[in-house]
Amino acid sequence: MYQLSLLVATLVLSTWVNASLPQADPQGRPLPSLSTMLKEVNPAVVNIATFSEQQMSNNPLLNDPFFRRFFNIPEQQPNQQPRKLQRSAGSGVIIDADEGIVVTNYHVIKDSDEIRVSLTDGRHYVAKLLGSDPELDVAVLQIKNENLSEVPLGDSEALEVGDFVVAIGNPFGIGQTVTTGIVSALGRTGLGIEGYENFIQTDASINPGNSGGALVNLNGQLIGINTAIIAPAGGNVGIGFAIPMDMVKSSVEQIIEDGEVKRGQLGIGIQDITVDLQIAFDLKNGQQGVLITGVAEDSEAAKAGLKPDDIIVAIEGEKVISTGNLRSQIGKRKIGDKVKVTFLRDGKEKSLRVKIGDPIQQSASSGNLHRLLDGARFENNTEGRGVVVAELERNSLAAYSGLRPGDIILGANRLRINDMDDFREALRRDDDRILLRVQRGRSSFYVVIQ
């Protein structure tokens, strides 16, 4: 029975791995191998090192001329050269050999002054940062296109749980490493790792340093960018996450074209469907979707006919299971695109074509920030740090809790707030309660929303 199972597994793997190198055991029987596929892919997976300049600090006593004279210390050099320090190591993937385009994680290159890319053949390049998408944790680099290799892009939407995958990267800076596993789950959201989450979960071993590396299928096609792990014991426990390539591709295209990513919105406030809401709306047991809690005036959603209390169940035929999932599905599309929105209204399923609008025009609702902030709109403070309460509905929970238009949010959930990016990051720390430090005129105080 064991020999039969082994034979079946061998035949299946041999069929799937079209590019595998036929090898043989001592008896001459063929064995499956990933080596041929990896010979094509490995040269396009790179190591990334980042550096920052740090000004050398002197002991303040050395600024005292009497101290220097007493101890016979020579005069200081007025202009000391800054010291360059390596900050982090990670991985990246060449996706366009002709243009030298490399994709990696934003957190790998964040706040760096210099980015160096190393290839498996020993070549090194100083990379140019073309742009980044911090909310998706993606950055796009460019290096000299000198006889480079690239990884062909795959269709991450075609993935299924149980598909075999291969992770390639530079764990702990030890050098390029290959690990294998399967797709453990799809559409993972609500982890608080990134602003837009729709992760591929895999048990292929991913460790620190693998960030920005490749997750490929057995045909050597890039289907994800490795980005994070859950490691309660400090090491790999078989729970790793990759950003699906369909989301990465959308960001990369915008960065190359415009140097930045602009995400559109529908102009709605949304909330996850809980058991209590299932009962309140007479939904079937186990019904998934996202409840529309508000629709901004003159938004594309309002123009199309969406209303509060509608329950979105699918976008372009793809099921919507959570607010994070909906945000990811909308976020990977461009402003101006039209999507088919399937929803429940009074128990009946309906569909509408809704245009994805400019976020500046669709900003009357902040339901995408946090469910407790529905009915409030925030903007960056143009006169300093923090975010400003731009609009506030009278019957909103934020208004009842004490916020007023014009208030400046300087802190949220015990984190300092400089801008909207910081605000979003802080709000992800707690789904049931928000602690805000507010400045109003010359006074400051705390507001709790729960």
N, C-alpha and C positions, 0 to 999 in steps of 0.2 A: 504493500500500500504506500509506504514511504517513497519507494523508488518510482512508483507511478506518479505520485504528486510532484516529485522533483522533475520528472520528465515533462509533465504538463506545464509546470512553471517555466522550465527552460524553453519550451516551444513558444509559450505566450510572450515571454520577454524577447525572444529572438525575432518574433513577428513585429512587436512594437518598436524595437530599436532598429529602425531601418538602416541606420548608419553604423551599426555595431561592427566591431572587428572580429571576425570568426577566429576563435581560439580553440584549443583542444586540451582535454585532459590526457593523462598518460596513456589511456586506452584509445585515444584518437577521436573521442566523442566531442562535438562542438559545444562550446560554452558561451553564454551571452557576455557581452562586454560593452561598456560605454566609452571605451578608449578612442574609437574613431570620431565619435561625436565631440568628445572633449578636446581632441586635437584641433577641431575647427573653432570651438567656442572659447577655450582658455586664453588664446592670445588677445581676445577682445575684452577680457575682464582685467581691470587694472587696479593697482594699489594707489591710494591717495594719501599724501602727507600734507598737513597744513602748518603754516608757520606764522607767527606774529612777532612784531618788534616790540621789545621792552626796553625802555630807557633805564640805564644803570643809575641807581640812586646812590648818593654819597651820604656818609655820616654828617649830620649838620654841624658837628664840632669842627669838621675840616673847613668849614666856611669862615671860621674865626682866625684871623691872621695872627693873633697872639698865641693861640693854641698851636698853629703850625710852626711858628718861630721857636716856641719853647721846646717842642719835640723834634725840631729840625726836619719838618716835613716839607718837601718841595711844593711849589705852587701847583694848583690843580689845572688840568687842561680845561679850558672854558667850554669846549664843544665835544662832549663825549659821544662816541658812536653808539647807537642803540644796539642791543644784543638781540639776535634772532633766535626765538625759541620754538621748538616743535610743539604744537598744541594737541594734535590728534592724528590718528591713522584710521583709514577706512578703505572702502572699495568703490569701484565705479565700473561702468559698462560702456564700451564704444558701440553706438547704435548707427553711426554714419561715418564710414571710413573716409569717404571722399572729402567731407567737410571737417573731419576730426571732432565730431560731436560726442561728448561723454556725459552720461547721466549718473548722478549720485544722489545721496540724501543731502538735504539742506543742513541738517545738524552736523554733518561731517565737515562742512566748509564754513560754517557760521563764524563770523567775526575774525576771519583769517586775513592776513595781509599778503600771503603768498600761498599758492596751491601747486603742489608738484605731483605729477602723474608718472607712475613707473609701470612699464610694460614687462611681460614675462621674459622677453629676450634681453632685458637689461637696459633698454633705452629709458631716458628720463626727459620729461618736458615740464616747463612751467606753463600752467594752464591759465586761460582767460575765462573769467566768470561771465557768461552771457546773461544770466538772470536766475532767479529762484522763485519757488512757490512754497513759502514757509508753512502754509496751512496744509499742504499735501506732503510736505517734507521732501521736496524735490529740488535739485539744482542742476543747471546745465552748464557744462564747461566746454572749452574748445582748445584743442592742441594741434600742432603741425600735422598735416595729413601726409606723413611720410611712410608709405607702404604699410598702412594700418589694416587690421582685421575688424570686422563688425559682427555683432550677433543679430540675426534676423528677428524681427518682431513677430510674436505669436498672438493668438486670439485668446485673451484671458477670459472673455465672456463664455468661451466654449469649455472651460474647465469644469470638471465634476469631482466631487469628493471621491477619493480613492485613486485619482490619477497619480502616476509616478512623476516626481519632480527632482531636480538636482540643484543644490545651492552651491554657488562658487563665490569665494571672497577671500579676505585676508584677516582671519580671526587672530586677535591679540598681536597683530603685526608680525606673525611668524612666517608669512608668505602665503602664496595662493594655495587654497585648500578646497577640495571637493567633497561634499556630503550628499547623501541621497535620502529620500523619504517619499511621502505621499501628500496629497492635499488632504488635510485633516478637516477643514471646514472652509466655507466661503461666506463672504459678506459679513465678516466680523466688524461690529461697530460698538460704540459706547465704552471704549477702553480708555479714553482720555489721553491717547498718545498724540493724536494729530487733530487738526480742525475738521478735516474731511476723512472719514474712515469707512473703508469697505474692504477690509483686509482679506488676503488669502492666508489661511493658517496652515502651517506645515510642521511636520515632525522632523524634517531634514535639519540637521544640527546647524544652528546659527548662533554665533557668539559675538561679543564685542569686537569690532573690526570688520565684521561681515556687512555692516551697514553700507548701503549703496551698491552692494554686489548683486549678482544675477541669480534669479530663479528661472530655470529653463525646463522645458518639457523634454521628453526623450528624443524628440527630433531636433534638439538644439535650438529651439525658438525661445526668445525671451518673453516670459509671461508675467514677470513681476520683478520689483526691486526690493530686496531684503531691507527691512527697516527697524525691526524691534523684536524683543523676546520678553517673555515672562520668566523671570529667574528668581524665585523666592529664596533659593539657597545660594544664590550668587553665581550659579553656572547654568548650563543648558539643561533643561528638563523636557525638551521635546515640544515646546510651544513657541513657535516663531511666527512672525508676520511679515508679509510682503505686500507692497502696494501693487494692485493689478495694473497691467500694462495699458489697458484701455484708458485708465485715468491718467497715468504718467504721460502717455502719448499726447493727450489733449493739452496738458500743461506745457510740454516740450514745444509743441507747435506754436503756441502763443508766445512763449519766451523767445523763440528764434525769430518770429515775425515782429513782435512788438517790444521785446525786452522785459515783459511782465505778464502776469496772468490776471485777467479781469473776469470774475465770475458773476453771472447773472442771477437773478432771483425771480420768483413768481409773484412776490408781494403778498405773502400769506404768513400768518402766525400758525404754528403747528404744535401738536402735543401727541405723545405716544398713547396708544390704546391700552388702558389697564383693564383689569377684571371688572372694576367698578364701572368703567365707561362702557364695557361690553353690555353690562346689565342695563345701564341707564339708556343706551341707544338701541336696546333690543337686538343686539347682534348675536350671531351664532357663536356658540362656545368655541373659543380658539381663533376667532376672526382676527386677522392681522391687518394693519394699516396705520394711517396717521390721520389724526383729527385736525381739521382746520378750525382754529380758534378765532381767527380774524382775517379779514381781507382788506388790504390798504386801498383807499380811494384812488381811482384813476390808475391802479396797477394793471398789469397784463392779466392777472388772475381775475380781477373784477371785470375787465373788458370781455374776457372769455366766458364769464358766467359762473365762476366758482363762488361758493357762499360759505359763511361760517356754518359749522356742523356737518359739512360734507366730509366724508372719510375717504382719503386717497388710498387706493389699494394697488395701483400699478402705474408705472411710467413706461410708455412704449412697450407695453406687454410684460415688463419685468416687475415682479412683485415688490411692493414696498412693505417692509416689515418694521421699520422704526424711523424716527425723525432723522437719525444719523444716516440711515440708508437713503432716505429721500434727498437729503442735502447732498450726498455724494453723487446720486444719479443726476441731479440738476447741475451740480458743480462741475461735472466733466464735460458739459455742453457749453457752446459759445452763446454769447449774447446775440439775440436775434433768431436763434434756432426755435423751431416749433416742436413741441412734444405732445404726444397723445397721453392725456391724463385720464385714467379710469378711476371712478369714485363711486361711493354709495351715497344716495340721497333718499331718505325716507324708506330705506330698505331695498331700493332699486338701484341696479348698477347702470351707470351712465358714463359717457366718454366725451371729452372736449379736447380740441387742439388749443394749446396755450403757448403763447410766445414767451420766451425767456427774456426778461427785461433788464435794463441797466440798473445796477444796485443803487445808484444815486437817485433814480426815479422811483425805485421800489422800496425805499427805506422807511416807510411809515410804520413798519412793524419790526420788532426785535425778537420775535418768537424764535428766530434761528439762533439767537444768542443763548437764551435760557428760557425754559417754559415759565419761570416765575416772573420774567420781564416782558411778557406779552402785553402789548399796548404801549410800550415805551420805545423811543428811538434815541440812539446815542451817536455822537460824532466826535472825532478827534478835537481836542482843545487847541485851537489855532494860536492861542496866546500863551501857551505853556504846556506843561505835562498834564496828563489825565484825559478823561473823556467827559463830554458835556451832555446832559440830558436835553436833547433837542426838542422832543415832543413827548407828551404824556397824556394818555386818555384818562379822563376823570374817574372812571369806574375800574381802572386797572389796579392790580395788586400792588404795583410799585407806587402808585399814587396814594393808596390807602396806608402804605407803610411809611409815608412821609417825604418821598421824593417830590421835587418840583422842577419844572422846566428852568434851565439855566444853572442847576446844580452841577458842580464839577466832581466827578468820581476820581479820587486820588488813590484809593486802595480797594481791593476786593478779595475776600477770603484770605486776609492777612498777607496779600501780595501787593507790592507797589505797582501802580498802573501808570504807564507812560503814554500809551495809545490804545487803539482798538484791538490790536493783536494781543497786547498784554491782558486786556479785559477779557477777551475770549478765552485765553489760557487759564486765567484765574477762575472763571465761571465753571470750567470743566471739573474743578476740584470737588464740587458738591452739587448733587442734583436736587436736593430737597431743601436747601437753605443757602442764602446769600448774605454775607456780611460786607457792607459797604462803608468805606470812610469817605465822607462827603464834605466838600467845602462850599459854603454858601456865604458870599460876601467875605467878611473878615473872620467868620467863625467856622469851625469844623466840628463834625460829630459823626456818630456811627448810626447806620440804619440796618436793621435786620429784616429780610424778606423771606418768609417761609409759608 
